[in-house]
Amino acid sequence: MTDLSLVVLIGSTGSGKSTFARRHFKPTEVISSDVCRGLVSDDENDQSVSGDAFDVLHYIAGKRLAAGRLTVVDATSVQSESRRGLVRLAREHDVLPIAIVLDVPADVCVARNAERPERAHLKRHVVDRQQRELRRSLRQLEREGFRRTHILRGVDEVEAATVVLEPRYNDKRHLTGPFDIIGDVHGCRSELETLLTTLGYRLRCDADGRPVGAEHPEGRTAVFVGDLVDRGPDSPGVLRLVMGMVADGQALCVSGNHENKLGRQLRGRSVRLTHGLAETVEQLARQDERDPDFRGRVTEFVASLVSHYVLDGGALVVCHAGLPEKYHGRTSGRVRSFAMYGDTTGETDEYGLPVRYPWAEDYRGRAAVVYGHTPVPRTGWLNNTLCLDTGCVFGNELTALRWPERRTVAVPAERVWYEPVRPLRADAPGGLDGRPLDLADVTGRRTVETAHHGRVAVREENAAAALEVMSRFAVAPGLLAYLPPTMAPCATSSLDGYLEHPAEAFAGYRADGVRQVVCEEKHMGSRAVALVCRDADTAAARFGAPAGVTGALHTRTGRPFFDDADVTEEVLGRLRDAVGAAGLWDTLDTGWLLLDAELLPWSLKASGLLRRQYAAVGAAARTVFPGALAALEAAGARGTDVGELLGRQRERAQAAGAFTDAYRRYCWTTDGLDGVRLAPFQLLAVEGRSLAATAHDEQLALIDRLVAADTSGLLQGTRRLLVDTGDLASVAAGTDWWLELTAAGGEGMVVKPLPAFVRGPKGLVQPGVKCRGREYLRIIYGPEYTRPETLARLRGRALGHKRSLALREYALGLEALDRLAAGEPLWRTHEAVFAVLALESEPVDPRL
């Protein structure tokens, strides 16, 4: 039986159904009517609650089937009325209803019941009645809708039976490719041969020179979306080639509506010879003269085609006319019909053709759905779906999708083989790049599935806060491809006078199994993400940018960095010139770059914060302490014992001065872009690739090229040092470097695993930890934070939530970059980006 089905055990009480279920199925797979009675009334034998008990049974079974779980119903089910609801439940969830009948003699059933105290009172006539109903049932189970029926007669057959679960015919998740998915061929054999050759396949021909197979030297598998036949010049030739590839294991093929109609005609059914079928029938008739067995092989092949395939671990679904997520991997007439024909609204257009329901506009599934059926002038991803029917038979192109590369390859039609009834067009809302963003994508409690950290939950209240920011202040969603994660500090130091120290950063990574780390100077500015496109046309085509816009420069919360769009374009222009001069467009084979950077000075973006919070403290100290110290010194001169108090106030005045000096280091005057510096430290993504997992030494080498090529004075390099966490001398050198950096006024450093992406024994490893200098932390924790009693209190700071938040945001950022690089629709990328912003609303100590 198939691994996703509704199995109904049928038999009289005492026939051994529960024992059979325990022997052959998992306890969680079995739903017992007796247990449901117990759930309702605390008495498994209380027949008066059977109605409610079966309501519970049907509810649980429905939930399991909806979740794609094998479900076994343990009840007598000898009456057609009781089975009818179960068959209906299976159909509702598009799974096969399977009956297993335990036809055990009545005497055996009675004897078994007598041995069970709770059934000892059961009268013989009850069993006899159930036996009679069972006998009547055996003749009608298939008519009731059971797709498979297994009848076990007698105790010996029941005891000897084995249950073998087989994967569904459409379940090919174990096949991971790579695949070449080919659109509707419609008898265009020559174009198919050209496309296969272009894709790298080697054709195999028979003695007459006819292609009868093809193999790819790199082990790729072709997948055909159906509609191999009709309208074109050589449907038999297409069938011969595809049938040979499938037989050799070099290809898969699903059924199209034209194969379905051809199959009915070949089996002698009455069908109308329209839409090109007449041509196919005539072509097949000519083949009979040379190959009498060919028609039989075609009939068998067409009958063997399934409605759809689930491939590559569930990441890819291939069908003919499309398939909503709820039908993926399911088996029913409804699923097969949708996969072959799609769904129509019941209306016809001006050409007399049915108006199809635009299922792809609402699709939000995780699996990419690749299909054909409805010809379009060109391919384009729409909500993680792709139509490959580019109307070759109508004179346009024959197209294939390379998976997992997500790259399309097309060859032109040799001529117009069949005049289309209506012009090729693609009229889905949102164009070919996906549906418009929907409020339902981001509101309420959300769960985002990430490839590297599982599911990340977003609270409803956090989503509401993010929506306020995103809708009112952020750059356009199409240009907002990434938000950087928060960064956790290193573990708290116990060294005298220090709250953070490199020793803890190195030890932490060493415990995670990371030997090589890179220490990068931490620029004291404002985080900036730069999307730089080669030109405005690239920005418009790839990101939907308005006319004249060549990218974006935004803060870590998605806001435009500069209020003046012309200033933004000037920054992007300087970056673009540097990218071109460094040769990175060609090196990275891209028309755009996404950069993570720091924009300096800090005062450029944080001037309000400086005035309100930091400068005010410094000004108050400069105003108060001179007078207070003078008064205390005068009192001491008069003989008053103020030595201890005077010493304390001098320390406080000195700390306040150090506080002012600390923040002033990161502030300077700018005029336009004069004095502004941009320090890029990571290349995040380019066309077709996420670079987030590229080792940091490779990353920084590219950044060095970019900085060196800059002639405008905008770009600033990032100093760094490699440290071996297992080598004491290397660790000491890293510590000394940090001390020198911070002594010269630097903020500190960020310690990152050299490989960039690391998964340790406990899961995802922090992509970086910040280790801030002693004087910089004075800005964060206050002028007097270095006092022993204050440090002792601060060492109790809790880092767990901050670290968890950093990892979750990091995983979401990786997910956004992966989806962006894969060319997924905007709503998919935006989902992960929005979640990062929402997590920023989680309450956490802002000083960490």
N, C-alpha and C positions, 0 to 999 in steps of 0.2 A: 504494500500500500504506500501511497505517497506520504512524504514527511509533513505535509500540511493538508489535513483533511479532518472531517468530523466523522469519527468512528462510532457507530451505534451498535452496542451489544444487544442482541435480541435473544430472549429465552425465558422459559418459565422460572418462577422462583425456585431456587434450589438447583438450577442447571449448572451452576459454577461460574457465573459471569464475573463475580467479584474476585474469585480466585484466579480466573483467567486474566483479568485486568491487572492484578498485582504481579502476576508472573511475567507479563509481556510489556507493561507500560510503566512509566514513572508514576509515582504517587501523585505528583502535581498535574499529570496529564488526565487523570481520571476524575470525573465528576459523578458521584453516586447519588441516586435519588434518595436512598436511605439516609445518607449523611445530610442532605439538604432538609429532609424531614426533621432530623435532629437539630439542625441550625434554627429551624422555625419553632419547634415545640419542645426541644430537649428529649424527644422520644423518637427514635428512628423508625419505630413501627406504628406510629400514629397515622393511620390512613386518612383521618379526618382533615389533615392539613396538606394532603397531596397537591391540591391546586396551588397553594402558596409555595410548596417545596419545589414544584416544577417551574414556577416563575423564577425562583432563585437559581435553579439549575440552568435554565435558558439564559439568564442574565450573565452568569459566570461563563458559560460556554461562549456567548457572544463576545465577551471581553477578551477571552483567549483567542478566538478566531480573528478578531480585529487586530490583535497583536501578532498574528502570524504563528500561533502555537498549535501543535497537534492536540486535539481534544477528543477524549473518549467518554461517552455517556454510558454509565452503568445503571440501567433500569430494565424492567421486563420488556417494554416496547413491543409487546405482542399485538397491540391494536394499531390499526392504520392511523387512527386519530392521533395517537401519541407520537407516531413517527412523522406525521405530516408537518408538525411544527418544527421538528429537527431538520427535516429536509429543507424547509423554508429558511431556517437559520443558516444552513450551509450555503444556500443560494444567495442570501443577503450578503454574505461575506466572501462569495466567489471562491469557495473551496469545494472539494469533492465530498459528497456524503457516501460513506462506505458502511455496509452492513456486515456484521459477523454474527451468524446465527448459531447458537448452541442448541442443537436438536437432541436433547437427552431424554431417554424414556421417562415416563411419568413416575414409575415405581422408584427410580433412582432419586428423582426430585423429592418425592414424598419422604423417602428414607432420610435424605439429608436434612430436610426441614425438621424431622422428628428429633434429630440430634442437636438442634439449636434451640435452647430454651426459649428464646424470643419468638421462634416460629413453630414451636411444638403444638400450639393450639390451631394451626392452620388446617382447614378441612381439605379432604381429598378432592372434593368437587372443584375447589379453587384451582388446583393444579390441572385438573382435567379440562376446565374451561380455558385456561391459558394455553394448554396443548392444542386444543381445537383452533383457537385463534392463531396460534403459531403455524399450524398446517395451512390455514387459509392464506397466511402472509407469504409463505414461500413462493407462491405463484405470481405475486404482484409487486415484489420489491423493486424490480427494475422499472415497472410502470409508475411506481410512486416517485421515482427520481434518483434512486440509489445507483451510482455509477459503477460500483463494484459490489458484488455480493459473494461472501464466503460462507458456505454452509458446512458445519462440522457435525456429522451424524454419529451419535453415540459417544460414550465416555472415552473410548480408545482414541478416536480422531481428535477429540478436544485435548487429551493429554499429549498427543504427538504433535500437535500443531506448533508451528513457529511463526513469528511475526517478523517480517523483513520490511524495514522502512526504506523506500527508494526516493531519491530526489525527484522533484517534478521535472518534466521534460524541459521546461523553460528555465530551470535553475542551473546555470552554468557559471556560478560565481567563482568556482575554482579555476576557470580560465581567465588569465590575467593579461593575455595579449602578448605583444602589441597587436592591435587590430587595424585593418583598413576597411572602413564601413562605406559601402558603395550604394549610391542612390538608385532611383528607378531607371532600369536599363531599357525596358520596353522594346526588346528585339533589336537593339542597336549593337550587334555583335562586334562590328569593326571598332566602334568607339570604346567598347568594353575592353577589347584586346589592347588598344592604345593606352587606356587608363591603367590597366594592369601592368603593362610594360613600363609606363612612366613611374609607377609605384615600386618598380624593381622586381616584379614577378617574372619567372621564366615559364613561358608557355610550353605545354606538352601536346604534341599533335599525333593523330592516328595515321594509319598507312595512307589515307586519302588526303593528308595535310590539314585535316580539320582540328582545331584546338579542342582537346578533351580534358584538359587539366592545367593547373598552374601552381607553381611553388615559389615561395620567397626564400632567398638564400639566408636571410636573417631570422627565419622562423616566424614571420608575421602571418596572421590569419585574416583572410577576407571575410567580411560579414555583409550579406546582401539584405537590403530592407524590403525585398519583394517587388512585385510588378516587373518580373523579368520579361514577360511576354506581351504580345498585342501591339498593334500600331506600327511597329518597326519592321525592317526588311528581313530579319532573320531570327525569329523567335526560337526555332529549333536549334540554331547554332549557339544562342545564348544558353539555352537549357543544357545542351550537350557539355558546354564548357563548365557551367556552374555545377551541374550534377557530378561531373568528374572531380571537381575540386572538393565538393562535400564528401563524396565517397572516399577520397584520399585523405580526409582530415585536414585539408588546407583551407576550408571555408565552412561557414555557417550560413543558413538562409532562413528567413521567416516568410510566412505566407503573405502575399498581397491580395487585394481584392480580385485582381485579374487572374492570379493562380487559382483562387477559390472558384471562380466562375469557369475557368478552363477545366478544373477537376470535375465539376459537375457535368460538363458537356462530355468529357471523356468517359464518364460512368453511365452515359446514356440518359442523363436527365434532360428535360426540356428547358433550354435557356435561349435567350435572344442573342443572336450573333451580331452584337453591336459593340461600339467602342474598341474596334480593332480585333475582336475575337474571330471574326470571319476570316481575316487575313491569316491569323495563327492556325486556324483549322485547315485552311488551304495549304499552308506551308508544311504542316504535319502530314497531310495526305501525300505530298510529294516525297517526304522522307520515307514513307512506308514502302515505296518501291525499292529503295536501297537498303533499308534497315528495318525489316518487318517487326523486330522486337522493340523498336524505339518508342512507339506509342505506349506500350505497356510499361516501359521503364519510366516514362514521363508521368503516367497515371499514378504509379507507386510513389514516385518522388513528390509529386504535388500533394498526395494524401498524407505524406509524412511530415509536412511542414507545420511547425508550431506557430502560435500567434505572436510570441515575443520571446526574447532571451534576456535574462538578467546576468550580467557579466562583471568581471573584474571586482570581485568582492562586494557586489551590489552597487558599485559606483557608476555603472553604465547599463542602460536598458535600450535595446534595439527592437523596433517594431516597424510596422508599415505606415500606420496613419496617426501614431501618437498614442500616449497612454498616461492617464493621471496616476499619481503615486499610489492611490488606494488599490489599484489593479496590478501593481508590479508583483510578479511572481505568483499571481492568483490563476485559478483555472476554472473557467465557466464559459458558457455560451456568450454571456454579456461581455466578458473580457475579450474573447476572441473577436466578437463583432466590432468592439471599439477599436481594437488593435488593427483590424483590417480596413474598416470603413470610417472610423472616427464617429463623431456624433453630430447630427444635423439638427437645425432648429425647426425643421418642418416647412421652411420657406424655400423659395427658389429665387435666383437672381435674374438679372435682365437677360442672361443667356440661357435661362431655363435649367441651370445647374443648381443642385442643392446648396443652401447656405449652411456652412459647417460651423458648429459651436467652437469658438476660439479657446479651446481648453488650455493652450500654452500660455495665454495671457495671465491665467490665474495659477499657473504651476509654480510650486515653491519647494519641490522635492529635492532631496539630497542627491539622487542619482541623475546623471545626465541622460536625457531621452533623445535618441537620434532616430529619425524617421524620414518618410518620404510622402508619397500619395498626392499631396497638393503642390503642383509645380510653382516655383518662385524664380524670379530672374537671377537672384544670387543668394547664397547662404548667409546666415547671420544668427548668432545666438540670441534666443529669446527666452529669458528666465530658465537658463540651464537646459534648454531644448534646442535642437537644430534640425531643420528640414533640409534633406539632401536631394530632393527632387528638383533639379534645375532644368527640367524640360529638354533633355537631350533629343528625344524623338520629335520635339517641336522646333528643333534647330538651334537650341541654346548650348547647354553644356552637360557633360556627365561628370558628376562630382563625387569625391570620396573624402572622408574624414579620417585622418591618422590619429589613432588613440594609443597612448594617452597624450600625445603631443598636442592634440586639439588644433591641428593644422589641416586646412583643406587643400586638396589638389583637384584640379579640374582640367578636362580636355574638351575642346570645342566639338560640336556636332559636325559631321561631314556635310550635312544638308538638312533641310526641313523634310522629315520623313512623313509627317502627319500634321495637317493644319489644326492648330488649337481652336477650340470653340470660343475661348475668350483669351485676351492677352495675358501673359504672365505678369503677376503682380504680387506684391507683399504689402498688405494693408493692415498689419497688426498695430494696435495703439502702442505708442512708444517706439515705433520703428523696429528695426531688426535687432536692436541692442537690448531689448527687454521692456517689460511693462514699466509704467511710471511708478515711483515709490509710493508705498501705501502706508497710511498711518498704522494699520494693523501690524506692520512689520516691526514696530518699535514700542508700541504701547503695552501696558500690562506687564505681568511677570513674564520674563523671557528666558529661554534657555538656548544658548548658542553651542552647537557642536563644533569642537576644535579637533584638529588632527593630532595635536601634540599634548593636550591636557584634558581630554575628555570634554564633558559638558560643563559649561560655565553659566551659572545662573545670574540673572539680573533682576533685582527687586523692582516691584512696580513703582515705588516712590522714587527710586534712583532713575528709572527710565523717564519718569515725568520731569525730573530736574534736567536730565540731559536733553529732552525734547525742547524745553524752554531755551536752552543755550543754542542747540543746533538750529532751531527754526528761526531764531531772532538774530543771532550774531555770527554764525559760522559761514565759511565760504560755501559755494555751491556744492551739493553732495557729489556731483561728478568729479570735482577737483579734490575732494577730500578722501584720499585713498588710504590714509594711515594716520593714526594718532599714537605717539610714543607712550610706552608704559611708564608708570611711576617706578622709581628705583629705590630699593631697600638699602639702608646703610649697613656697614659691616657690623659684626657683633660688638657689643659694648666692651671697651677696654678696661682692664683693672690696673693698668699702669698709673703711677702717681702723676696727677696733673692732666691726664688724657681721658677723654670720653670715647674717642675713636682713634684707632692706631692700625697701621698696616698688618701687624702681627696677626690680628684676628681675621683679616680678609684672606691672607695667605693660608692660615690654618683651616678656615672654612672650606676653601676650594680643595685643599689637600684631603680633607675628610670626605669630600664628594668624589674623590678619585681624579681630580684635575691637576696634572703636574705643571703644564705650561699655561701661564696667564700673561696678559699684557696689561701694563699699568699706563693709562692715558691721563694726561693732565686734564683736570676738570676746569673748563672755561666758565668763568663767572659771568654769564649773560642770561639770555632768555632762550628757551628751547624753540627751535624753528624747524619746520619740515618744508622742504622746497621741492616742488614738482616742476621740472624744467623740460620743456618740449623744444624740439628742434626748430619748430616754426608754428605759427598760428593755425595752419591747416592741420598739422598733427594734433595739436591740442583740441581742435574742434572735432576731428574725426574720432580720436581715441577717447576723449574725456568730455565731449559735449561742451567745450568752452565757448563762450560768446565770441563774436567777431573781434579780432585784434588781441585777444587774451592768449598768452603763450604758456600759462602754467599758474602756479599758486605758491604763495609763501604764507604759512599760517602757524599759529601758536600751538601749544600742546593741547589746547581745548578747541582747536578748529577755527579760531577767529583769525581774520586777516591780520597780518602783522602790522601792516601800514594802512592807515585810513585812506591814503591817496593811492589810487590804482596805478597812477603813472610812476610813482616811486617803486611800487612792486615790480612793474615791468622793467624799470631800470635795473633793479637788482637781478631779475631773471635774465636780462640781456647780458649783464656782465658775467653771470654764471654760464650762460650759453656760449659766450665767446671763449671762456676758459675751457669748457668741455670740448669745443671744436678744436681749439689750439692744442689741447692735450691728446686729440685723436680718439677720444672715448666713444664718440658716436660709432666709429667703425670697429674699435676694439670690442665693444659690447654689443655690436650689431643691433642698435636700438634707435628709436626716434624720440625717446624720452627717458629721463632719469628721475628717481625719487631719492632724495637725500635727507638724512637726519643731521642736524647741525645745531650750533649755538650762535646766536646773534648777539654781538657785543656793541656797546657796553650795556651793563645791567640797567643803567639809568635810562636807556633808550625806551624800554617798555615799562620799567618799574618806577618811573619818576613819582607817580602818585604815592606808591607804597613808601618810597624813600622819604618823601616830605612828611607824610602822616605818621610813620612808625619809627623810622630810624633817625632821620634828621631832627625830629622833635625831641627825641631822647638826648641826642648829642647837644642840641641847643640848650636844653634844660640843665644839663650837667655843666656846660660852660658858664651858664648864668649863675647857678647856685653854688658850686663848689669854691670858686675863688673867694666869695664873701664869707662862706662858712669856715674855710680854712684860715682866712685872715682873722676872724673872730676868735677861733680856737687858739691860734698862735698868740694873739694879744692876751687872751686869758692865761695862757701858760706863762707869758712874760710877767704877769702880775702875781705869779706864784700859785695859781690854781692848778690842781692836779688833773690835767686833761690829756696826759701823754697817750694813754691807751685809745681814747676817743679820737685824738688827733691822728694817730697812726692809722686807725681804721678808716677815717675819712680820706686821708691821703691815698690809701689803697683803692678806695672807691673812685676817687678822682682819676687816679692812674688807669683804672679799669675802664672808666667812661671815655678817657682819651683814646685808649686802645680800641674801644668799640667804634669810635668815630673814624679812627684811622683805618679800621678794617673795612667798613663799607665804602669809604671814600676811594679805596683802591679800585673799585669796580665801577666808578662813575667818572665820566669825562664829557666834555662839551662836544657836540656834533653839530655840523651845519649841512643840512641835506644828507647826503651819504658820506660827506667828509668826516672821517673819524669813526665811521661804522665799519665793523669787521664781521665777517661770517666765517665761522670755523666748522666746516663739515667734518664729521668723524665716521660716517657710515653711509655706504650706498645700499639702499633698501631693496630696490627693484628696478628692472628694465623690462622692455617688451618681451613677454614670454617667460621671464625668469624672476623668481624671488632670490635676492642675494643675501637675505638675512642670515643664512647659515654659512656664508663664505667666511673662511678664517680671517681673523682681524689683521694679520700681517698682510694678506693679499688685499684686503679692503683698504688699509692705510697706504699701501703702495699706490693704488689707484688715486686715492685722495691726494697724495704727494704730487702726482703728475698733474692733477687738477690745479692745485695751489701754485705749483711752479709755472704753469701756463698762464696764470692770471696776470694781466698787466694793469689792472685798474686799481690795485691796492685793496680790493674788497676782501679777498680770501686770506685766511690765516691757518697755518698748519697746526697740527696737534702733536706735541711731544709725547714720547712713550718709551717704555722700557720693558723688555721681556724678563720674566722672573720664573725660575724653576722652584715651585713650592716645596719640593723635596730636597732642595740643596740649601744648607744653612747660609753659605756665602752669598748665594743669589738672593735669598730672602733678606739678608742684611743689606745688600746693595739696593734692593727695592725700597727698604725702609729709609736708607740714607737719601735716596733720590726724593722720596716724599718729604723728608725733613727739609731738604734744600729748597724744594719747590714751595713749600708753605712758608719757610722763613723769608723767601723773597717776595711774599705777598700773594702767592697762589692760593686758590681755594682748596685744593687737594687733588685727589686723583680718583679715577674710576678703575676698578680692577675687574677684568673680564677674562673668561676662558678663551685661550687663543683660538680653539676651533669654532668659537662663536656659539654654536648650538651643541649642548651637551645634555645627555640623559644619564643620570647617575643611578645608584642602587635604590634611591628613594623616589625616583621620577625625574621630572624636569629640573635642571639646575639653574639657579639664578643667572641671567645673562650678564649681569654686572652688579657690583656693589660699590657704593660710594664711600670713600674714606676721606673725610673732610678735615682740614687743618685746625689746629688748636685755636688760632685767632679767628678764623672764619666762623667757627661755632659760637664765638662770642656774639656775632650778629644774630644767630638763631636762638640761643638760649639766654641772652642777656649779658650785660657788661661784667657781672660778677659771677658768672657760672663756674669759674675755675676755683672758687673758694672750696675748701675740702668738704664742708658740710653740704654745699650745693651739688658738688660732683657725686657725693655719696647718694644723694636723693635721685639724681638723674640716672645713675647706673641701674636703677630699678625700672627703667623704661621698658615697655613691652614691644618687641619687634615682630611677634608672630603674625599679627594681622597685616602689618605692612608687607612682610615677605610674601604672605599668601596673595595679597592684592597685586603685588609686583608680578608674580608668576602668572596669575590669571590674565592680567592685562597683556603680558608678554605673549601668552598663547593666543589671545585674540588678535594681537598685532600680526603674529605670524600667519594666522588664518586669513586675515584681510589681505596680506601680501600674496599668499598662495592663490587666493581667489582672483585677485587682480591680475597676477601673472598668467593664470589659466584662462583669462578672458571671460570669466563668469559675469553674469549680468550685474548691473550696478547695485540692485537691492541686496545681492548676496555679499558683496564687499562692504556695502554700507551697514549691513546688519552687524558685522564684526567691529567696524569702526565705531558705530553708535554705542555698542556695548562697552567699549573702552571708556568712552566719555561718561557713561552711566555709572561705571564702577568708581569713577573719580568722586562720585557723590557719597560713597561709603564713609562713615565717620572714622577718621584715623588721625592720630596726632600729626599736625602739619609740620612739626619741627623735625620729624624723622626723615 
